[in-house]
Amino acid sequence: LVAVVALFGFTMNAQDFKVGINGALPIGDAGDFADFSVGVDAVYLWNVSEKFDAGIATGFSNAFTKDIEVLGSTVEVDDVQFVPIAGTARYNVSTNFYLGADLGYAIGINDGNDGGFYYRPRIGYNFSEKVSLNLSYTGVSVDGGSWDTIGLGVELDYKIR
């Protein structure tokens, strides 16, 4: 990985550092345990070609869980938290629209959360060179199922030349 990062750094001109915030709705199994999720993202992209960027991504997400009823008793459940470590790619369909995906591993932070394979396809709209809005589907394959959300986020871009 270090060699790939070094190769990208030496052979490509434009680089972007992006930070973002997002809100998401848990769906499927995740929706049974949580009402809402918030997260922060950090992405470092290298311009591979005029239309294609590749890089690395990380962040933090926290899903606010619901109390659940078990045999007539209310049980408080810890919030579900992940730190994803992923490769990322984006294809710029036009000046304003892009398609992208993150693939990697999401480290589970809360007790009993082992994490799992992480994937996040997204579509984005660039309002300007500095601000974009994105819609994403996030999935983490966990023991016995999947933790899935649909999210909306804002990203700020810091060009590095």
Disulfide bonds with the S-S distance in Angstrom:
none
